[in-house]
Amino acid sequence: MQHLHTPIYPRGLPALEPELLPLLDQHQAQLSALIQAHQGFLPYDQWMQAALYAPHFGYYTGGSTKFHTAGDFTTAPEITPLFGQTLANQVQQILQQCAGTTILEFGAGSGALAESILVSLNQLGLPNIQYCILELSPTLRQRQQARLAPFAKQVQWLETLPSAFTGCVIANEVLDAMPIHLVQRDQNGTILELGVGLNTDTSASAPSPFVLLGRPASTELAQLAHSRLPDLAGYRSEINLHAESWIQAMGQWLKKGAALLIDYGFSQREYYHPQRHMGTLMCHFRHFAHDESLILPGFQDITAHVDFTAIADAAIAAQLDVLGYASQAHFLLNSGLPQHLEQLQTQLDMQQPAHLQSWTQQVSAVQKLLSEAEMGELFKVMAIGKHIEPPLLGFTARDRRDYL
């Protein structure tokens, strides 16, 4: 196996509190044992699975704050309820088309999106909506239950996927957190699968007890990598087989309705651009973004951008229709965000300083959602489903399915 990289702590990374260092040691010891159980090479998708979702010490299964200013990152529903209110318009159309009354959200975060959607749908005259949440994090589930207590009769938490579902599925920043396979072309063009091993440098100055290693990829993974990665020595990127399998499984349990997939990502030609030679793998810790994924296991988020072409291909293979693909900005504009902003303006008395401050904050939040320099272009929305007739509201203009 080839020793490829030793992580270095990024300059400016906030320090982990001293009282958390014993927990970090425990996390690293558990991961070290897992690596040893795999003969010294833990495939990267299994490393990411453990670092994010292992019981008790994974990033999403531990008790750390993830969202907003006190956490590690901020999502669109946290920025403004206008995001969820606008999404509710598209949800309503999907439910009407499939004659459904159920919404299923994966990874509901703090519950902010569910809250704003339920408020909006109730205002639109749909009070009998059932909102189901499938959440892997025990701590986030508790936060969701507290926040959504006023909707206790409408909301339920699921332990497993439904065997059959009719309605609207929502996955906001879910695909990017699914474990990825990390691959790289070596100098001879051979595809290597990257994994995590133990650092032989055990000195106190070693940046991490873990290192990236490479070994020849399996036939299936190598074939996919050869078909997607440019033929450049040293080119490294990700393949998200877990996300593709998740979409394919949806083809079995989604009987009628549509799924709204909201995430940052690109079409395949952009994703594997020759200039993107180190891939898209990123980590988030206290609002500091960096690419060293072997440090702070259990305390930082690890994500990769979404290859939406691969998601569309997986949907088609599962006999799901690709109903739309657009930038977040165009999706929100099509779905009525400007009208929601106008309604908010009429509700607020601008003569009151508190209302004026609230209006200014909401305008700033909307600019962040729509700006090409912020979330408007990097984030995409894809709709996939069964027995739903396009055009869907959010894709009436600037639908980019032909880009896929």
VEXNUFI-640044 format. One line per 10 residues: for each residue x, y, z of C-alpha. Coordinates in nm, 3 decimals, always signed. Each point is the difference from the previous one (the first is absolute). Example, Ala and Ser with C-alpha at 12.3 -4.5 7.8 and 13.67 -1.06 7.14 Angstrom:
<rs>
+1.230:-0.450:+0.780  +0.137:+0.344:-0.066;
</rs>
This chain:
<rs>
+0.000:+0.000:+0.000  +0.115:+0.350:-0.080  +0.035:+0.263:+0.271  -0.166:+0.303:-0.163  -0.052:+0.278:+0.248  +0.051:+0.104:+0.359  -0.257:+0.258:+0.111  +0.116:+0.332:+0.140  -0.218:+0.208:+0.226  -0.127:+0.296:-0.202;
+0.122:+0.339:+0.108  -0.266:+0.190:+0.191  -0.205:-0.305:+0.101  -0.170:+0.075:+0.335  +0.140:-0.202:+0.287  -0.205:-0.281:+0.148  -0.088:+0.078:+0.362  +0.234:-0.174:+0.249  -0.291:-0.180:+0.167  -0.082:-0.167:-0.335;
+0.350:-0.138:-0.059  -0.065:-0.322:+0.199  -0.303:-0.062:-0.222  +0.213:+0.055:-0.309  +0.247:-0.256:+0.133  -0.286:-0.248:+0.044  -0.125:+0.062:-0.353  +0.348:-0.051:-0.144  +0.051:-0.317:+0.203  -0.325:-0.148:-0.132;
+0.089:+0.089:-0.356  +0.349:-0.144:+0.045  -0.155:-0.328:+0.116  -0.230:+0.002:-0.303  +0.298:+0.051:-0.233  +0.189:-0.285:+0.165  -0.306:-0.223:-0.041  +0.021:+0.072:-0.374  +0.366:-0.104:-0.021  +0.129:+0.357:+0.005;
-0.207:+0.136:-0.290  -0.347:+0.142:+0.060  -0.167:+0.100:-0.332  -0.083:+0.370:+0.007  -0.376:-0.050:-0.015  +0.020:-0.211:+0.315  +0.221:+0.262:+0.169  -0.255:+0.270:-0.086  -0.286:-0.221:+0.117  +0.167:-0.054:+0.336;
+0.114:+0.362:+0.044  -0.350:+0.131:-0.068  -0.239:-0.271:+0.116  +0.165:-0.244:+0.241  -0.214:-0.041:+0.313  +0.085:+0.249:+0.278  +0.310:+0.156:-0.161  -0.095:+0.075:-0.362  -0.043:+0.364:-0.094  -0.374:-0.037:-0.059;
-0.059:-0.251:+0.279  +0.189:+0.193:+0.268  -0.129:+0.297:+0.192  +0.184:+0.294:-0.157  -0.186:+0.299:-0.139  +0.002:-0.011:-0.379  -0.210:+0.287:-0.130  -0.002:+0.378:-0.013  +0.238:+0.236:+0.177  +0.076:-0.231:+0.294;
+0.069:-0.297:-0.225  +0.218:-0.086:-0.296  -0.209:+0.111:-0.298  -0.328:+0.166:-0.096  -0.264:-0.147:-0.231  -0.259:+0.186:-0.206  -0.294:-0.073:+0.236  +0.206:+0.143:+0.287  +0.067:+0.322:-0.191  -0.365:+0.092:-0.051;
-0.346:-0.163:+0.025  -0.067:+0.144:-0.347  +0.194:-0.297:-0.141  -0.244:-0.252:+0.146  -0.302:+0.217:-0.078  +0.104:+0.009:-0.365  +0.075:-0.372:-0.009  -0.349:-0.060:+0.138  -0.149:+0.131:-0.326  +0.179:-0.275:-0.193;
-0.091:-0.260:+0.262  -0.366:+0.098:-0.030  +0.004:-0.053:-0.376  +0.158:-0.344:+0.035  -0.252:-0.107:+0.264  -0.288:+0.119:-0.215  +0.127:-0.192:-0.303  +0.043:-0.328:+0.185  -0.307:+0.049:+0.223  +0.228:-0.047:+0.300;
+0.001:+0.149:+0.348  +0.341:-0.117:+0.124  +0.343:+0.160:-0.002  +0.315:-0.197:+0.080  +0.312:+0.198:+0.091  +0.340:-0.163:+0.034  +0.245:+0.156:+0.247  -0.221:+0.283:+0.125  +0.279:+0.190:+0.179  -0.135:+0.233:+0.266;
-0.357:-0.038:-0.130  +0.001:+0.351:-0.149  -0.101:-0.117:-0.348  -0.280:-0.223:+0.128  -0.132:+0.284:+0.215  -0.015:+0.256:-0.280  -0.156:-0.249:-0.244  -0.270:-0.106:+0.248  -0.085:+0.362:+0.085  -0.029:+0.083:-0.370;
-0.207:-0.304:-0.096  -0.236:+0.061:+0.290  -0.042:+0.358:-0.123  -0.065:-0.131:-0.351  -0.290:-0.204:+0.132  +0.172:-0.338:+0.031  -0.021:-0.070:+0.374  -0.018:-0.378:-0.033  +0.354:-0.046:-0.126  +0.201:-0.275:+0.170;
+0.369:+0.083:+0.030  +0.234:-0.297:+0.045  +0.368:+0.040:+0.092  +0.274:-0.261:-0.032  +0.286:+0.123:+0.218  +0.318:-0.192:+0.087  +0.119:+0.240:+0.271  -0.155:-0.050:+0.346  +0.095:+0.352:+0.110  -0.143:+0.161:-0.312;
-0.318:-0.202:+0.040  -0.039:+0.144:+0.350  +0.046:+0.353:-0.133  -0.253:-0.066:-0.274  -0.254:-0.137:+0.246  +0.033:+0.309:+0.219  -0.028:+0.241:-0.292  -0.290:-0.180:-0.166  -0.199:-0.059:+0.320  -0.280:+0.235:-0.120;
-0.050:-0.239:-0.294  +0.004:-0.318:+0.210  -0.316:-0.135:-0.167  +0.152:+0.039:-0.346  +0.362:-0.110:+0.049  +0.141:-0.347:+0.060  +0.352:-0.139:+0.000  +0.077:-0.319:-0.189  +0.259:-0.262:+0.088  +0.016:-0.158:-0.347;
-0.085:+0.076:-0.360  -0.363:-0.056:-0.100  -0.067:-0.304:-0.218  -0.238:+0.209:-0.211  -0.043:+0.377:-0.010  -0.223:+0.250:-0.178  +0.070:+0.369:+0.044  +0.292:+0.242:+0.001  +0.354:-0.089:+0.110  +0.242:+0.272:+0.111;
+0.377:-0.044:+0.028  +0.169:+0.331:+0.077  +0.379:-0.038:+0.024  -0.027:-0.375:+0.046  +0.184:-0.140:-0.303  +0.317:+0.198:+0.077  +0.030:-0.169:+0.340  -0.018:-0.355:-0.134  +0.332:-0.190:+0.016  +0.199:+0.022:-0.323;
+0.261:-0.219:-0.165  +0.322:+0.194:-0.050  +0.193:-0.088:-0.317  +0.319:+0.118:-0.169  +0.193:-0.072:-0.319  +0.362:-0.092:+0.064  +0.287:+0.095:-0.230  -0.070:-0.304:-0.219  -0.372:+0.075:-0.033  -0.105:-0.278:+0.237;
-0.301:+0.084:+0.215  +0.074:-0.014:+0.371  -0.261:-0.019:+0.271  +0.107:+0.216:+0.292  -0.045:-0.101:+0.360  +0.122:+0.085:+0.345  +0.288:-0.164:+0.184  +0.194:+0.062:+0.318  +0.277:+0.256:-0.002  +0.334:-0.161:+0.080;
+0.121:+0.336:+0.131  -0.122:-0.020:+0.360  +0.190:+0.303:+0.126  -0.183:+0.282:+0.177  +0.065:+0.224:-0.299  -0.186:-0.229:-0.242  -0.303:+0.189:-0.137  -0.229:-0.305:+0.016  +0.015:-0.369:+0.095  -0.147:-0.078:-0.344;
+0.123:+0.014:-0.359  -0.151:-0.052:-0.344  +0.112:-0.315:-0.181  -0.075:-0.131:-0.346  -0.055:-0.346:-0.147  -0.126:-0.119:-0.341  -0.375:+0.057:-0.022  -0.250:-0.279:-0.051  -0.103:-0.072:-0.358  -0.337:+0.173:+0.040;
+0.142:+0.311:+0.166  +0.287:+0.019:-0.251  -0.238:-0.020:-0.295  -0.215:+0.282:+0.139  +0.307:+0.213:+0.071  +0.142:-0.058:-0.349  -0.331:+0.110:-0.152  -0.029:+0.316:+0.210  +0.347:+0.130:+0.093  +0.216:+0.179:-0.257;
+0.310:-0.190:-0.109  +0.242:+0.200:+0.214  +0.263:-0.152:+0.227  -0.061:+0.087:+0.362  -0.362:+0.105:-0.058  -0.203:-0.063:+0.317  -0.376:+0.013:+0.047  -0.304:-0.168:+0.151  -0.263:-0.250:-0.110  -0.310:-0.014:+0.216;
-0.125:-0.357:-0.038  -0.201:+0.032:+0.320  -0.203:+0.290:-0.139  -0.056:-0.181:-0.329  -0.117:-0.312:+0.186  -0.232:+0.214:+0.214  -0.163:+0.142:-0.312  -0.033:-0.345:-0.154  -0.170:-0.127:+0.316  -0.243:+0.293:-0.018;
-0.123:-0.146:-0.326  -0.134:-0.293:+0.204  -0.179:+0.182:+0.283  -0.116:+0.322:-0.171  -0.325:-0.110:-0.166  -0.138:+0.341:-0.097  +0.132:+0.349:+0.061  +0.332:+0.181:-0.023  +0.322:+0.059:+0.192  +0.162:+0.343:+0.024;
+0.378:-0.035:+0.028  +0.169:+0.324:+0.107  +0.378:+0.009:+0.024  +0.320:+0.155:-0.124  +0.141:-0.169:-0.307  +0.047:-0.008:-0.375  -0.076:-0.193:-0.312  +0.257:-0.270:-0.072  +0.192:+0.201:-0.259  +0.051:+0.275:+0.259;
+0.058:-0.234:+0.292  +0.292:-0.178:-0.165  +0.146:+0.307:-0.169  +0.377:-0.033:-0.055  +0.063:+0.304:+0.220  -0.185:-0.160:+0.292  +0.289:-0.243:+0.043  -0.031:-0.039:+0.378  -0.373:-0.069:+0.003  -0.261:+0.172:+0.215;
+0.048:-0.158:+0.343  -0.044:+0.265:+0.270  -0.025:+0.020:+0.379  -0.180:+0.253:+0.219  +0.101:+0.086:+0.354  -0.131:+0.309:+0.180  -0.077:+0.166:-0.336  +0.356:-0.066:-0.119  +0.016:-0.194:-0.328  +0.304:-0.212:-0.084;
+0.091:-0.326:-0.176  +0.180:-0.198:+0.272  -0.250:-0.277:+0.073  +0.221:-0.215:+0.224  +0.015:+0.244:+0.290  -0.264:+0.062:+0.269  -0.204:-0.317:-0.071  -0.343:+0.033:+0.155  +0.036:+0.376:+0.041  -0.010:+0.122:-0.359;
-0.234:-0.053:-0.291  +0.134:-0.174:-0.312  -0.176:+0.060:-0.331  +0.043:-0.033:-0.375  -0.186:+0.177:-0.276  -0.269:-0.192:-0.188  +0.045:-0.141:-0.350  -0.355:+0.070:-0.120  +0.054:-0.184:-0.328  +0.070:-0.318:+0.195;
-0.311:+0.065:+0.212  -0.212:+0.047:-0.313  +0.143:-0.319:-0.154  -0.077:-0.192:+0.320  -0.357:+0.136:-0.001  -0.058:-0.105:-0.360  +0.144:-0.346:+0.071  -0.252:-0.027:+0.287  -0.287:+0.096:-0.235  -0.038:+0.342:+0.157;
-0.060:+0.305:-0.218  +0.239:+0.294:+0.017  -0.256:+0.282:+0.027  +0.227:+0.302:+0.028  +0.349:+0.128:+0.074  +0.075:+0.365:+0.075  +0.220:+0.228:+0.201  -0.136:+0.081:+0.344  -0.043:+0.363:-0.105  -0.220:-0.081:-0.299;
-0.194:-0.265:+0.191  -0.085:+0.246:+0.279  -0.087:+0.279:-0.242  -0.227:-0.236:-0.195  -0.161:-0.125:+0.321  -0.104:+0.344:+0.122  +0.275:+0.135:+0.227  -0.047:+0.362:-0.122  -0.370:-0.017:+0.083  +0.075:-0.130:+0.349;
+0.244:+0.286:+0.052  -0.262:+0.252:-0.114  -0.256:-0.149:+0.239  +0.248:+0.032:+0.285  +0.059:+0.364:-0.088  -0.371:+0.079:+0.017  -0.027:-0.174:+0.336  +0.279:+0.203:+0.158  -0.040:+0.355:+0.120  +0.321:+0.161:-0.122;
-0.050:+0.291:+0.239  +0.095:-0.230:+0.287  +0.378:-0.046:+0.035  -0.034:-0.369:+0.093  -0.207:-0.071:-0.311  +0.241:+0.193:-0.218  +0.290:-0.202:+0.141  -0.191:-0.325:-0.063  -0.073:+0.107:-0.358  +0.366:+0.083:-0.060;
+0.105:-0.341:+0.135  -0.250:-0.181:-0.222  +0.111:+0.188:-0.310  +0.361:-0.089:+0.078  -0.099:-0.365:+0.048  -0.183:-0.008:-0.333  +0.303:+0.148:-0.173  +0.211:-0.282:+0.145  -0.245:-0.260:-0.129  -0.007:+0.149:-0.351;
+0.345:+0.148:-0.057  +0.230:-0.183:-0.242  +0.286:+0.086:+0.234  -0.180:-0.164:+0.296  -0.249:-0.290:-0.021  -0.201:+0.090:-0.309  +0.213:-0.174:-0.261  +0.204:-0.257:+0.194  -0.315:-0.157:+0.145  -0.226:-0.191:-0.238;
-0.348:-0.146:+0.029  -0.094:-0.323:-0.175  -0.346:-0.157:-0.004  -0.044:-0.371:-0.070  -0.318:-0.201:+0.027  -0.275:-0.224:-0.131  -0.336:+0.082:-0.156  +0.059:+0.376:+0.022  -0.049:+0.219:-0.305  +0.248:+0.281:-0.069;
+0.045:+0.286:-0.003  +0.035:+0.033:+0.373  -0.026:+0.351:+0.140  +0.366:+0.036:+0.093  +0.123:-0.090:-0.349  -0.230:+0.207:-0.222  +0.296:+0.212:-0.109  +0.371:-0.083:-0.037  -0.043:-0.376:+0.039  +0.349:-0.147:-0.060;
-0.077:-0.365:-0.057  +0.169:+0.021:-0.337  +0.325:+0.093:+0.183  +0.007:-0.339:+0.168;
</rs>
